[in-house]
Amino acid sequence: MKTNKPKTIQEAIDELQTFLECDMPSMVFPEEKVLGSNWVRVDPFKSREDVVEYLREHFKILEKQMNEIKRRKE
């Protein structure tokens, strides 16, 4: 998975929020009508555990980004 290199902790948090707002709804509601066609996401959440794992992974990325920002400031 490719990740950005935000310059500030706030930027990292904002990027995570934007990503989750864009990505999560289609993971929960995988069928969507787009331009008159039905689109179905092929990797929706199948269980509560999938949701928890998804969130853990993305918060691990945020933590790594924040640690990198802190190291650059030292």
PEHU-V964286 format. One record per run of one state. SS is the DSSP state (2 for helix, 1 for strand, 0 for the rest). FROM is the first residue (numbers start at 1). TO is the last residue. If there is no record, write none. Layout:
ss;from;to
SS;FROM;TO
SS;FROM;TO
This chain:
ss;from;to
0;1;8
2;9;28
0;29;30
1;31;34
0;35;36
1;37;40
0;41;47
2;48;73
0;74;74
